[in-house]
Amino acid sequence: MSARLIIIENIEQVAAEQEKALAPLTDDLVLLESGLDSLCFAILVSRLEDDLGVDPFTASDEIEFPVTLGDFVALYEAARVDEAA
């Protein structure tokens, strides 16, 4: 399964569990406008580390934090490639 699908499924699951209404999950969605709060993102990052085997936020000191959902997905896709290399 692709990183994008795993991320989207996890976002939807966390939102449902935390009873948050999600904005449409498009690449240009600003994460701060997604409907998720900081607890949701903490849960999401933890689950993605388990599911994808990487945590791009701790893998490097030189990281630009993602602004949009597309940026977030790209960050994880790049971290998976770096991990595999």
C-alpha positions as CSV (number, residue, x, y, z in Angstrom):
1,M,0.0,0.0,0.0
2,S,1.3,3.5,-0.8
3,A,2.4,5.9,1.9
4,R,-0.4,8.3,0.7
5,L,-3.1,5.7,1.2
6,I,-1.8,4.8,4.6
7,I,-1.6,8.4,5.7
8,I,-5.1,9.2,4.5
9,E,-6.6,6.1,6.2
10,N,-4.8,7.0,9.4
11,I,-6.0,10.6,9.3
12,E,-9.6,9.5,8.8
13,Q,-9.3,6.9,11.6
14,V,-7.8,9.4,14.1
15,A,-10.4,12.0,13.2
16,A,-13.2,9.5,13.8
17,E,-11.8,8.3,17.1
18,Q,-11.3,11.9,18.3
19,E,-14.7,12.9,17.0
20,K,-13.2,15.6,14.7
21,A,-14.8,16.8,11.5
22,L,-12.3,16.7,8.6
23,A,-12.0,19.1,5.8
24,P,-11.8,17.4,2.3
25,L,-8.4,15.7,2.2
26,T,-6.8,17.4,-0.9
27,D,-3.1,18.0,-1.4
28,D,-3.5,21.8,-1.0
29,L,-5.3,21.4,2.4
30,V,-3.5,23.5,5.0
31,L,-2.9,21.1,7.9
32,L,-4.0,23.8,10.5
33,E,-7.4,23.9,8.7
34,S,-7.8,20.1,8.5
35,G,-9.9,19.8,11.6
36,L,-7.3,17.9,13.5
37,D,-5.8,19.3,16.7
38,S,-2.3,18.8,18.2
39,L,-3.3,15.6,20.0
40,C,-4.6,14.2,16.8
41,F,-1.3,15.0,15.0
42,A,0.6,13.4,17.8
43,I,-1.4,10.2,17.5
44,L,-1.2,10.3,13.8
45,V,2.6,10.6,13.7
46,S,3.0,7.8,16.3
47,R,0.8,5.5,14.2
48,L,2.5,6.4,11.0
49,E,5.9,5.5,12.5
50,D,4.4,2.1,13.3
51,D,2.8,1.7,9.9
52,L,5.5,3.2,7.7
53,G,8.5,2.5,9.8
54,V,9.8,6.0,9.8
55,D,9.4,9.3,11.7
56,P,10.7,12.1,9.4
57,F,10.4,14.6,12.3
58,T,13.2,12.9,14.3
59,A,15.1,11.4,11.4
60,S,16.9,14.7,10.5
61,D,17.8,17.9,12.1
62,E,17.2,19.8,8.9
63,I,13.5,19.5,8.3
64,E,10.9,21.9,7.0
65,F,7.7,21.3,8.7
66,P,4.8,20.6,6.3
67,V,2.2,23.2,5.7
68,T,-0.2,21.3,3.5
69,L,-1.4,17.7,3.3
70,G,0.6,17.3,0.1
71,D,3.7,18.5,1.9
72,F,3.0,16.0,4.8
73,V,2.6,13.1,2.4
74,A,5.8,14.1,0.4
75,L,7.7,14.3,3.7
76,Y,6.8,10.7,4.6
77,E,7.4,9.5,1.0
78,A,10.9,11.0,1.0
79,A,11.7,9.6,4.5
80,R,10.7,6.1,3.3
81,V,13.0,6.4,0.3
82,D,15.9,7.6,2.5
83,E,15.2,4.8,4.9
84,A,15.4,2.2,2.1
85,A,18.6,3.6,0.7
